[in-house]
Amino acid sequence: MPFKRKSRGRSKGSKGSSRVIQCASCGQIVPRDKAKESTRRVSFVDSQLARELRQKGTYIASSFDTKYYCVSCAVHRGIVKVRAEKERRMRPRRRF
């Protein structure tokens, strides 16, 4: 049977079943290896105040906020792009 993607849309390899998570947008239950992860840095201090404190030499702590989205919500939010049929089997190059 033909398949669209080399990984079949998941990144589990030969691990068996993976645990499930809930989409941060719609609440759908999705396997964790299929869900799209979005991580961003969150600061507890206002940006203008943080700029002034950094000039004085203060260390400002921040944390990482990780959210998981189902494929349809990730496409809707622009986290992943829709690729052409021939490009789906290839992995996109990562920008560093």
Phi, psi and omega in degrees: 000132181292155179226150183285316188238148180300322182270359185059027175083009182225165180237034185271337182069238180243041184273351186087210181279145180249161182288159184256153177230170180253135179297136182288342183262305186254346178087007180292144177276124185226143172299141187297326180283346177266334182292152179263129185263136178233114181246133176220156182271132182241128178254144181272353184250143177301145188298320181290320177294322179296322179297317179294318180294322179295326178294329178281348178099020181274143174272127181248118181285147175217160180237167179256133179251112182252127177235146178248135181237147171289167186298318183293321177290325179294322177291318181296322181276352179085015179289320173237152181256155174281125182256158178295162186300321182284334182276348185294329181281344181262147177279138177289149178289140179272138176265132181253000000 
